Amino acid sequence: MTDNWETTTTKYSDLIDSFRAINTVISPTFGAHDVTLGIDVSYFTFSQAQLNGTIVTDVKTQPDLLDIQALDASGQLVGLVTDGGFSSYGGGDLIGEAHGVSASLYGLETWRVPPNVQLDLGVRHQVQQTSGYLGRIGTETVATTGPLATRTLTGLVGWEPYSKFLDGTSWTAGAAYSVDRSANLFVRYANAYSLPRLSDQWGSLNDGQFGTLPNGRPIPTTRIGQAEGGVKYASGDWQLAAIGFWSHFSDLNASTYVTNSAGQLVNQSLLIDTTTYGVEFEGAWRPKPWFELTTSATLQNPTVDKASTFSTTISAASITGKNITRTPPYTITIEPTYIFKVASITGRAYFSAFAEARRYQDFINDSVLPAYQTFDFGSIFNLRGGWGLDLHVLNIMNSTGLTEGNARAPLANSLTPEESTSGRPIFGRSFTFSILKRW
């Protein structure tokens, strides 16, 4: 099988300074105002080089490097394809250096309106100037004889100057109302942004220009809208919270792997809009001093609203309306706990059940990350003299599950749910025993 040998060298420094002024103004008529003004300044330097090569190995734990030989019709050795197990040398990505300044000016006011209302408003503006040099990756022929792997090298072939000015403004407004001592209501809206990542600025080279989409447009700032509202209640044996939420991302720079018509695996750039809405529930019930039941659940609908694919390999229609990658429609946790005291020993024992829904590792929703469930058990004993014992058994049923995907699909990303998928597996059954001493 083929694999990669990779090395990444990163150097980063950041000098941060922050100034904040806070004042409270109290009025018998209009309530209290907490006012904050501040500025954050960051001067940073960054350099990185990602280098890699391709190797050929057998399939086993601690695999061995393999060499591929070229033989003539009579079985005589005429050459080598690999060199010490390497089938290629010098591949690289994201090579460069940058330095810059980022400054943020912000203000926040919280107004406490008698007797039981609180309002707040915050605004923040950020500017960022970055300069440096980006490495241009290319392939050169360095020999005409010897193993094929050593005849061409891929790596740094030149430098391009880099300079970018970015800015963004975000704001938020919220309100809370205390119904009584046991319940309150709240609502919040935020309009925010996400500046293009430095890796996007370095790694997106189109028509000789870094930091661009395949159509030549500079990678845009992502606009983000978020809203939530809910109720929290606590009385007697009960604690409950219910929150509804909504979010919208506009011009989100993303990608997915597909295989083109030539059979080559390529990273397909995408520009998408997404909307997610849902509800979250949390609750705790303690009817007896020795028993507690807690639960939490998230139910949501994460959807791609529209997409630009910049290619005929996949269409915008094949992505629009599909689920956002790696985002489950639901997650649920239920945990009953037994609280005990025997002589001077106190402790608790719990049983936890967790379930996560089916997700997808690609934007076309063909490559599936199956739903899975796990069960855990744990106990904690508090002994005399500050000593303690902890015992935990995770994934009791030794369930299998994938937490993230890394799609490598066949032609036009047409992988079906019945075919193989890839991802990061959850840990199997495990036992943990700990002895603690507190002083």
N, C-alpha and C positions, 0 to 999 in steps of 0.2 A: 504494500500500500504506500501511497505518497503522503507526506506530512510536511510541515514547515518548521524550520529552525528560525527563531526570531529573537532579536535583541532590541530593546528600546532604551536610549539614554536621554534622560530629561534633567534639566537644571532650571530651577525656578526660584526667584526671590521677589519679595513684596514688602514694601515699606508703607505702612498704613497710618494715617493720622485722622483723628476724629474730634470734632468740636460740637457740643450740644448745649443749648440753653433751655431751661425749663422754668416755667413760672405758673403759679396758680392764682387766679383772680376769683374772689368769692363775693357774690352779690346777694343780699337778702331777697331781692325780687326775682333775679334771673338765674340764680343758682351758681354753681361753681364751674369755672373754665380752667382746664389744664392745657397749657399751650407749650408746644415744643418746637424749636427751630434748630436745625443742625446741618452740618456738612461733613461728608466723608471724602477723603482723598487717598488714592492709592497710586504709588509708582512701582511698576513691576517690570521684571526682565524674565524672558523665557526662551529656552532653546531646547530642541528635541531632534533626535535622529532615530527613525525606525528602519531597521535593516532586517532582511530575512533571506533565507535560501530554501530550496525545496530538497527534501531528502526522501529516500526510498527505504522502507523498513519491512521486516516481517511483522506478523500480527501476534503479539503476546505481551505479557507483562515485562517491562524493561526490554523493549525490542532491540534487535541488532540492525545496524546499517547494512544494506545490501547493495552490491554492484551489479549492473546490467551489462552483459557482454554482447558484442556483435560478432556473429560467426558466419563463415562462408558456407557454401553448399556442402563442403566436405567436413564441416564441423571445426575448422581451424579458426582460432581467434584472429580477428582482423581489426578490432578496436574496442573501446569502452564507451558506453553511453554516459555512465555516471563516474564520479571521482570520489572515492572514499564514501560512497553512499549518497553524495550530493548530485542531484540531477540538474540543478541550476544554482548559480551564485549571484549574490549582490542585489537581489530585489530590495526595494526600499519604498518608503512613503513618509510623508510629513517630516521632511528635513528642513530645518530653518531656525531662525532666531528672531525675536521680536522684543521690543520694549515700548512702554507707553505710560500714559497717565489716565486715570479714571476718577472723575469727581461727581459726587451726588449731593444735591441740595434738597432738603426736605422740610416739611412742616406738618404738624399734627395738632388738632384741637379735639379735646374730649369735653363735652358739655353735659354736666349732671343736672338735670331738670327736676326740681322737687315735685312730687315726693319719690317717684319710682321710675323715672325715664332717664336713659343715658344715650346721647348722640355723639358720634365722632366723625371726623373728616380728616383725611391725610392726602398729601400730594408729594411726589418725588420726581425730580428731573435729573437724569444722568447724562454726562458727556464722556466720550472715550476716544482718545487719540492713540493709535498704535502705528509704529514704524519698524522696519527691519528688512530681512532678506529671506526669500523662500528658495529652497533647493528645487531645481528642475531635474526630474528623473528621466533617464534615457538608457538605451542599450547600445553597446559598442562591441565590435569584433576585435578581440585581442590576440587571436591565434587561429591558425588554419589546420593545425594538427593536434593530436592528443585527444583525451576524452571530450565528448561533445559538450559536457557541462562546463569545461574550462575555456571553450572557444569564444563565448560571448559573455559579457558581464553587464548586469543592470545596476545602475546606481546614480550618484550625483554627477551631472554633466554641466551644470552651470547654476548661476544665481540670478534671481529676479528681485528687484527692489519692491518693497511692500510698504504701503501707507494707507491707513484707513481711519476715517472719522465717523463715529457712530453716536447716536443719542436716542433717548427715549423718555417718555413721561408716563407715569402711572399714578393712579389715584384710587382711593377707596372711601366708602361711606357706610356707616353701620348704625344700628339702633338696637337698644335692649329695653325691655319693659318687665319689671318685676310685678307679677300678678299678686303674689303674697310671699310669705316666707318659704313656701314649698315649691313654687313654680315661677318660671320666667320665660319670656319669648324673646327671640332675637332674629335679626335679618342683616345681611351684609351684601354689598356689591363691590367688586373690584375690577378696574380696567388696567391691565398691566401689559408687559411686553417681554420678549426674550431676544436679546441681540444675537446676531449670528456667532456661533462658536468659532474660536480660533482655528480648530481643526477643519471646519468648513471653509474658512478663508484660505487655509493652506492647501487643503486636499481637493478642492473643486476647481480644476483647470479646464477651461473650455475656450477654444479659439485663441490660445495663448494668454488668456487672462485668468488669474487666480480669483477665487471668491465669486464665481459666477455659476449660474445654472446652465444646462445644456443649450438653452436658447439664447445665451449671451447676457441674460438679465442678471444684475448683481443679486446675490442671495439676500432676500429681504428680512427685515425685522418682523418677527412673529408677534401679532397682536393677540392678546388673551383677555377674554371676559369671563368672570366667575361670579356666581351668586349662590347664596345659601340662606336658609331660614329654618327655624325649628323651635322646639320647646324642650325644656328640661324640668323634670319633676322629681322631688325627693320628699317622701313622707313615710314615717313609720318603717315598715319592712321593705319599702320599694324605693328604687332609684331608676328612673327611666329617662331616655333621651331619644328624640326622633328629629332627624335633620334631612331636609330636602336640598339637593344641590344641582347646579347646572354649570357647565363650562363650555367655552367655544374658543378654538384655536384657529386663527386665520393666517394663511401663508406659512404653514409649518413645513420646514425643509426635512424630508425623510428619504428613505431608500428601501429597496427590496431586491433580493437576488433573483435573477431569471437566467435561463439559457437561451441564447439567441439562435437564429436559423443556422448558424455555422457550428452549433454544438458547443459554443464557448460560454462559460459561466461569466456573467457580467453583473455589475451592481447598477441597478436601474434607479436613477434619480426620480424623486417625486416631489411635488409641491401640493399639499393637501389642506383642506379645511375640515375640522372635526367638531362634533358636538356630543357631549355626554351629559345625561341627566339621570338622576337616581335618588335613592333614599338610604340613609344609614340609621340603624337602630342599635342602641346599647341599653342593657338592663341588668339590674341586680336585685335579687329577692332573698331576704334573710328572715324566714318565718320563725326560726329557732336560733338560739345562741350557738348551736352546734352545726348548723347547716346553712350553706349559701349557694345560690345558683346564679351564675352570670352568663350572659350571652351577648353576642354582637353579630350584626349582619349588614352587608352592603349589597344592594340590588341596583343595577345600573344598566344603561343602554349606550355603550360607547360606539359611535358611528362616524364613518367618513362621509362628509357632506358632498364634497367635490374634489377633483384631483386633476393635476396636469402631469402627464407621464413622459412628455418630450420624446416619444418613441412609438413606433408601430409594433414593437414586440409585445407590449401590453397596452390596453386601452384604458381611458379614464372610466368608461362604463363598467369595466371589470372590477374597479375598486370602489366606485361610488355606491354608498349604501351598505358597505361591508363593515364588519367590526374592526375597531382599532387593534393592532397587533398586541398580543400578550396581556390583554385586559379582560378579565373574567366578568361575565354578566352577574355573577354572585359569588360571595364568600360568606361562610357562616361558621361561627364558633359557639359551642355550648360547653360550659364547664361547671359541674356540680362539685362542691367542696365540703368535706367533713372536718369540722374544727373540734379538737379534743383537748382534754387535760386529764392526765393520770398522775396523781400525787404532785410532784414538782415539775413534771414534764408536760409541756404544751406543744402543740403542733397542728398541722393540717395535712390532709390528704385530698388530692383532687384527681378527677378524671376529665380529660379534655377530648372533645370530638371536633374535627375541623373538616370542612368540605370546600372545594374550589371548583368552579364550573369549567367547562370546556373553553379553551382559548385557541387562537390561531397565531402562527408564527410568521405569516406573510399577509400582505394587505389584500390579496385576492381571496383569502380565507379558504384555501385549498389544503394547506399543510396544518394538521390539527395537533394541538397539545391537549390530550384527553383530560376529562375531569378526573379528580381523585379525592380520596378521603383518608384521613389519618386519625389515629387514636393514641393519646398519651396518658401516662399515669405518673404521679409524683407525690412524694411525702416529705414533710419537713418536721424534724424533731428538735425542740429547744430544750437543752439539758441544763443541769446546774453549772454554775461557774462560767457562764458564757460559752459553753460548748454547744455544738449543734451537729446534727446529722441530716444530710439531704440524699434522697434516692429518687432518681427519675428514670423512667423507661419511655423512650420516644419511639413513635411509629410501632406500636405494639404488634399490629397485624402485618408488619413488614410490607406495607403497601408500596406500590410503584407510582411514580408521578413525575412529570416534567414541569419545571418552574419557568423556564425560558426557552425560546426557540431560536434556531439559527438556520433559517431556511436555505436549502440548497436544492432547488426544484428542477425538474426536467424541462423540456421545451415549453416556452411561454408560461412557466410556472404552473403546469397542469398536474401537479401532484395531487393524488386523491387521498381521502381519509384512510382507505384500506392499505395504502402503501406506507413505506417506512417514513419516519420523521426523526428529527434530532432535537436535542435540548439538554438542559442541565438537570440531572435526576435529583430527586430529594434523597436524603439520607435514609438508609434502611434502618431496621430495628437497632437501637443503641441503648446502652445502660450507663448511667452516671451515678457514682457514689462519692459523696464529699463529706469530709470532716472539717468543721469550722470552729474557730476560737475567736471570740469577741472580747476585747478589753478596752 
